[in-house]
Amino acid sequence: MKLELGNFYVKDIVFGDKTSYSNGILTINKEEALNVVREDEHITEADLYIVKPGDKVRLVPVKEAIEPRFRVGGGPVFPGVTGELMQAGNGRTLALKDCSVLVVGKHWGGFQDGLIDMSGEGAKYTYFSQLKNIVLVADTDEEFEKREQQKKNRALRWAGMRLAEYIGSCVKDLEPEEVESFELEPITKRTAKINDLPSVVLVLQPQSQMEELGYNDLIYGWDANRMLPTFMHPNEILDGAVISGSFMPCSSKWSTYDFQNFPMIRRLYEEHGKTLNFLGIIMSNLNVALDQKERAALFVAQMAKSLGADSAIVAEEGYGNPDADFIACIVALEDAGIKTVGLTNECTGRDGKSQPLVTLDPKADAIVSCGDVSQLIELPPMETVLGELESLARDGLAGGWAGDEILGPSVREDGSIIMENNSMFCGDQVVGWSTKTVKEF
């Protein structure tokens, strides 16, 4: 399986008469783009904005981020979601780099939605403040929202994906500025030199713990709640086979952009054949009942052992209930003789005194912390707010609150904010963007 990503590096984004790309300038026909968004009848209002690093702009509630792309040779960028099912991870896909499509709601933020500041103190907490962003601010009708919240989230997020495909199509006839190749030999066909290197498998636990379908991450359009752990080629994840769900406190989320660019996958590719033998991905899930968690852990360990893994990296999307899946998976792998490292955030409470993970085990003795979701952050007012700032308190975004006896409301009268890191959009960046780590005293 060989994937070529043909990259175009966006230096600036402007609105204009024709959606096009030339010499680093991405031009978007705003009305055409909004027509793509309005294909869903439940979207009652929508507008587009362009925000760039350093702009004094606050975005909230942010629901999704997507990299604009185009699949050469036909087919959807997100198979099983925005078009028919097809194999992802083969052929060439064109990507507009250094930019993203951000989906921002209005009136109806939920605890899974987050905040992005494009400048100031808040900018350092989320990767997306570093990108040039096409921001879709949209809403659905109130009655639809009350009846089917998950479908409302789907309506807005699917609109973002359609928009990303529309924008990506502007480079379909152009030669990319750079081509990256991602190719792994079949495991049984690798050279003796590669087979002699320590073998590593990456175990991903995307969010899937909602038994009510519609909230979870999707794999080729299939709700991850319904699957058992399965072996996947890393190219599939990089090429649109997995999209983000609407469930999970926001700092812990993996956006669709994160799946498309997964830094840990890229890093393992860089080391493949040099310092390690990258076997591929075991795509697991996060469950609700204890027996489901134990079953998934057993499947993961058996697969890793059968693949010949010497070591594993386990990454979970979320915290709390998913910690049980995370630790169970690490323990099962260690019991199978596979040295395992975990990637996760921690939740210690605002006073820092709570146990960082819901469950722990002595065998989970190598865990990389990507930050504390409970860390309190104070942010000054921002000149422009896209979306609706009040949603941070009114609708209970994770990390925000309407009132506190000591701290007061999350959103103050002057527009300044006090909140937990929980509210930062994909702020913990477990996929590999994170700059957070421990401090020595």
C-alpha positions in Angstrom: 0.0 0.0 0.0 1.6 3.3 -1.1 0.2 6.7 -0.4 1.5 9.9 -2.0 0.5 13.2 -0.4 0.9 16.0 -2.8 1.3 19.2 -0.7 0.6 22.8 -1.5 1.8 25.2 1.2 -0.7 28.0 1.8 0.9 31.4 2.5 -2.3 33.4 2.6 -6.1 33.0 2.2 -8.4 35.6 0.6 -12.0 35.8 -0.7 -12.4 36.4 -4.4 -14.3 35.7 -7.6 -13.0 32.1 -8.1 -11.9 29.4 -5.8 -8.3 28.8 -6.8 -4.7 28.4 -5.7 -1.7 30.2 -7.1 1.8 31.0 -5.7 0.8 30.1 -2.2 -2.4 32.2 -2.2 -5.7 30.3 -1.6 -8.7 32.3 -3.0 -12.2 31.3 -2.0 -15.5 32.2 -3.7 -17.5 32.7 -0.6 -20.9 32.3 -2.0 -20.0 29.1 -3.8 -18.5 27.7 -0.6 -21.6 28.6 1.4 -23.8 26.9 -1.2 -21.9 23.7 -0.5 -22.5 24.2 3.2 -26.2 24.8 2.7 -26.8 21.5 1.0 -28.1 20.3 4.3 -31.6 21.7 4.9 -31.2 21.7 8.6 -28.5 24.4 8.5 -30.4 27.6 9.0 -27.5 30.1 9.0 -23.9 30.0 7.9 -21.1 32.4 7.2 -17.4 32.1 6.4 -14.4 34.0 7.9 -10.7 33.9 7.5 -8.5 34.0 10.6 -4.8 33.9 10.8 -2.1 33.5 13.5 -1.8 36.7 15.5 -5.4 37.8 14.8 -7.1 39.1 17.9 -9.9 36.5 17.4 -11.6 34.0 19.7 -13.5 31.1 18.3 -16.1 29.2 20.4 -17.7 26.7 20.4 -15.4 24.9 18.0 -16.7 21.5 16.9 -14.3 20.2 14.2 -11.1 20.8 12.2 -10.4 19.4 8.7 -7.5 19.8 6.3 -8.7 20.6 2.7 -7.9 17.8 0.4 -8.6 16.3 -3.0 -8.4 12.6 -4.0 -6.7 12.2 -7.4 -8.4 9.7 -9.6 -11.8 10.2 -8.1 -13.6 9.2 -5.0 -14.4 11.0 -1.7 -11.7 12.4 0.6 -13.6 10.6 3.5 -14.8 7.2 2.1 -18.0 6.0 3.6 -18.8 9.5 4.9 -18.8 12.1 2.1 -19.1 9.5 -0.6 -19.0 5.8 -1.5 -16.8 3.3 0.3 -13.4 2.8 -1.2 -10.0 1.8 0.0 -8.1 4.8 1.5 -4.3 4.8 1.8 -3.4 4.1 -1.9 -2.7 6.5 -4.7 -2.3 10.2 -4.5 -4.2 12.7 -2.4 -3.6 16.5 -2.7 -3.5 18.5 0.5 -3.5 22.2 1.3 -1.0 22.5 4.2 -0.7 25.1 6.9 -4.5 25.7 6.9 -7.7 24.1 8.1 -11.4 24.3 7.9 -12.8 25.0 11.4 -16.4 24.4 12.2 -17.9 26.7 14.9 -21.4 26.5 16.2 -23.8 29.1 17.5 -26.3 29.0 20.5 -25.8 25.3 21.1 -22.4 24.5 22.3 -21.9 21.2 24.1 -19.3 19.9 26.5 -17.5 18.3 23.5 -16.9 21.7 21.9 -13.9 24.0 22.6 -12.2 27.3 22.3 -9.4 28.6 20.1 -7.6 31.9 20.6 -5.6 33.1 17.6 -3.3 35.3 19.6 -2.2 36.0 23.2 -2.0 33.6 26.1 -4.6 31.2 24.8 -2.8 30.7 21.5 -0.1 28.5 23.0 -2.7 25.9 24.2 -3.9 24.7 20.8 -2.1 23.8 17.6 -4.8 25.4 15.4 -3.7 28.9 16.4 -0.7 28.3 14.3 -2.7 27.7 11.1 -4.5 29.9 8.6 -8.1 28.9 9.1 -11.3 29.1 7.0 -13.9 29.3 9.7 -17.4 28.1 9.1 -19.8 29.6 11.7 -23.2 27.9 11.4 -26.3 26.8 13.2 -29.3 24.5 12.8 -32.9 25.0 13.6 -33.8 24.9 17.3 -36.4 22.1 17.2 -34.0 19.9 15.2 -31.3 20.6 17.8 -33.6 19.7 20.7 -34.7 16.4 19.2 -31.5 15.1 17.7 -28.4 16.8 19.1 -26.0 14.3 17.6 -27.4 14.8 14.1 -27.1 18.5 14.6 -23.5 18.1 15.4 -23.2 15.8 12.4 -24.9 18.4 10.2 -22.3 21.0 11.0 -19.3 18.7 11.0 -20.4 17.1 7.6 -20.8 20.6 6.2 -17.2 21.2 7.2 -16.0 18.1 5.4 -18.0 19.0 2.3 -16.4 22.5 2.5 -12.9 21.0 2.9 -13.4 18.8 -0.2 -14.7 21.8 -2.2 -11.7 23.9 -1.3 -9.3 21.1 -1.8 -10.6 20.5 -5.4 -9.1 23.9 -6.5 -5.7 22.2 -6.8 -6.9 19.1 -8.7 -5.2 20.2 -12.0 -2.0 21.5 -10.4 1.4 19.9 -9.8 2.1 19.7 -6.0 5.0 21.7 -4.5 6.1 18.6 -2.6 5.2 14.9 -2.7 5.5 12.8 0.5 5.4 9.0 0.1 4.2 6.6 2.7 4.8 2.9 2.1 5.2 -0.1 4.3 6.2 -3.5 2.9 3.9 -6.4 3.9 5.0 -7.7 7.3 6.0 -11.1 5.9 8.0 -9.6 3.0 10.4 -7.3 4.8 14.1 -7.6 4.5 16.3 -9.3 7.2 17.8 -5.9 8.0 14.3 -4.5 8.9 13.2 -7.6 10.7 16.2 -7.5 12.9 15.2 -4.1 14.2 12.9 -3.8 17.3 9.3 -4.1 16.0 6.7 -1.5 17.1 2.9 -1.4 16.8 0.8 1.7 17.4 -2.5 1.1 19.3 -5.1 3.8 18.8 -8.1 4.0 21.0 -10.4 6.6 19.3 -13.5 7.8 21.2 -16.3 5.3 20.9 -17.8 4.9 24.4 -21.3 6.3 23.5 -23.7 3.4 22.9 -26.1 5.9 21.3 -24.8 6.0 17.8 -23.9 9.3 16.2 -21.4 10.7 18.7 -18.4 8.4 18.2 -15.5 8.5 15.8 -16.2 6.8 12.5 -14.0 4.3 10.6 -14.9 4.2 6.9 -18.3 5.6 8.1 -18.7 2.8 10.7 -19.4 3.7 14.3 -16.3 2.6 16.3 -18.6 1.6 19.1 -19.6 -1.4 17.0 -16.2 -2.7 16.2 -13.7 -5.0 17.8 -10.0 -4.1 17.6 -8.8 -4.5 14.1 -5.5 -4.2 12.2 -5.1 -1.2 9.9 -2.5 0.2 7.6 -1.2 3.6 8.8 -1.9 5.1 5.4 -5.6 4.6 5.9 -5.6 6.9 8.9 -3.6 9.5 7.1 -5.8 9.3 4.1 -9.3 10.0 5.4 -10.5 6.6 6.7 -11.1 7.9 10.2 -13.1 11.0 11.2 -13.6 12.6 14.5 -16.8 12.2 16.5 -18.7 14.8 18.5 -18.2 13.1 21.9 -15.4 13.8 24.3 -14.4 16.8 26.5 -12.7 19.0 23.9 -9.1 19.2 25.0 -8.9 15.4 24.7 -10.5 15.2 21.3 -8.7 14.1 18.1 -10.1 16.2 15.3 -10.3 14.9 11.8 -7.3 17.2 11.0 -5.4 15.3 13.7 -6.2 11.9 12.0 -5.1 13.3 8.6 -1.8 14.5 9.9 -1.1 12.2 12.9 2.4 13.2 14.1 3.0 9.9 15.9 2.4 7.9 12.7 4.7 10.2 10.8 7.4 9.9 13.4 7.2 6.1 13.3 7.5 6.2 9.5 10.6 8.4 9.8 12.3 5.8 12.0 11.1 2.7 10.1 14.0 0.8 8.7 16.5 3.0 10.7 15.9 2.4 14.4 12.7 0.3 14.4 10.4 -1.9 12.3 6.9 -0.2 12.2 4.4 -3.0 12.0 1.3 -0.8 11.6 -1.8 0.2 13.6 -4.1 -1.8 15.9 -7.3 0.3 15.9 -9.0 -0.5 19.2 -12.0 1.3 20.8 -13.2 2.6 24.1 -16.0 0.8 25.7 -18.6 1.2 28.5 -18.9 -2.2 30.3 -16.0 -3.8 32.0 -16.2 -7.1 30.0 -16.1 -5.0 26.8 -12.9 -3.3 28.0 -11.3 -6.6 28.9 -12.3 -8.2 25.6 -10.8 -5.4 23.6 -7.6 -5.5 25.6 -7.3 -9.3 24.9 -7.8 -8.8 21.2 -5.2 -6.1 21.1 -2.6 -8.2 22.9 -3.3 -11.2 20.8 -2.9 -9.2 17.6 0.3 -7.5 18.7 1.8 -10.9 19.7 0.8 -12.5 16.5 2.3 -9.7 14.5 5.6 -10.2 16.3 5.6 -6.9 18.1 8.5 -6.3 20.6 6.9 -3.1 21.8 3.8 -1.0 21.6 2.6 2.6 21.9 -1.0 3.0 23.2 -2.8 6.3 22.8 -6.3 7.0 24.2 -8.7 9.8 23.1 -10.1 11.1 26.3 -9.9 10.5 30.0 -12.1 9.2 32.9 -14.0 6.1 31.8 -11.6 5.5 28.9 -8.7 5.3 31.4 -9.9 1.8 32.2 -9.5 0.7 28.6 -6.2 2.4 28.4 -4.7 0.7 31.4 -6.3 -2.7 30.6 -4.7 -2.6 27.2 -1.2 -1.7 28.5 -1.5 -4.5 31.1 -2.6 -7.1 28.6 0.3 -6.1 26.3 2.8 -6.2 29.1 1.5 -9.7 30.1 2.1 -10.8 26.6 5.7 -9.8 26.9 5.4 -6.6 24.8 7.1 -3.5 26.3 4.5 -0.7 26.2 4.4 3.1 26.4 1.2 5.0 27.0 0.2 8.4 25.6 -2.5 10.3 27.5 -3.5 13.4 29.4 -4.4 13.4 33.1 -7.2 14.8 35.2 -6.0 15.8 38.7 -8.8 18.2 39.6 -8.5 22.0 40.0 -6.5 21.5 43.2 -4.1 19.0 41.6 -4.8 16.4 44.3 -6.9 13.8 42.4 -5.5 10.6 41.0 -4.4 11.5 37.4 -6.0 8.4 35.8 -9.2 6.7 37.0 -7.4 3.4 37.2 -3.7 2.5 37.5 -1.5 -0.6 37.5 2.1 -1.2 38.4 2.7 -2.6 34.9 1.7 0.8 33.4 5.1 2.2 34.3 5.9 4.2 31.1 3.3 6.9 30.4 3.9 10.1 28.6 1.6 12.9 30.1 0.3 15.4 27.6 -1.0 17.8 30.2 -3.6 18.2 32.9 -7.2 18.9 31.7 -8.0 20.6 35.0 -5.3 23.2 34.8 -6.9 26.7 35.3 -6.3 29.2 32.5 -7.1 32.9 32.6 -7.5 34.7 29.2 -8.0 38.4 28.5 -10.8 39.7 26.4 -10.4 39.3 22.6 -11.4 42.0 20.1 -13.5 39.6 18.0 -15.5 36.5 19.0 -16.7 34.2 16.2 -19.5 32.0 17.4 -20.9 32.7 20.8 -18.8 33.3 23.9 -21.7 32.7 26.3 -21.8 29.0 25.3 -18.7 28.5 27.4 -20.8 28.9 30.5 -24.4 28.5 29.5 -24.2 25.1 27.8 -21.5 23.6 30.0 -18.5 23.2 27.7 -16.2 20.9 29.6 -14.0 23.2 31.6 -16.5 26.1 31.7 -19.2 26.9 34.2 -22.0 29.4 34.8 -20.9 30.3 38.3 -18.5 29.3 41.1 -18.6 30.6 44.7 -14.9 31.4 44.6 -14.0 31.9 41.0 -17.2 33.4 39.7 -18.5 32.7 36.2 -16.2 31.4 33.5 -17.1 34.4 31.2 -16.7 37.7 33.0 -18.5 41.0 32.1 -15.4 42.4 30.3 -15.2 39.3 28.1 -12.2 37.8 29.9 -12.3 34.1 30.8 -11.3 31.7 33.5 -11.7 28.1 32.6 -10.0 24.7 32.7 -7.7 23.5 30.0 -10.5 21.1 29.2 -12.1 23.8 27.1 -9.2 24.2 24.7 -10.0 22.7 21.3 -7.8 19.6 21.0 -5.6 21.2 23.6 -3.8 18.1 25.0 -2.8 17.0 21.5 -2.0 13.4 22.5 -1.6 12.6 18.8 1.9 14.1 18.9 1.5 17.9 18.7 1.8 18.5 22.4 4.4 20.8 23.9 3.2 20.1 27.5 5.3 18.1 29.8 6.3 17.8 33.5 8.2 20.4 35.3 11.2 19.8 37.6 11.5 21.6 40.9 
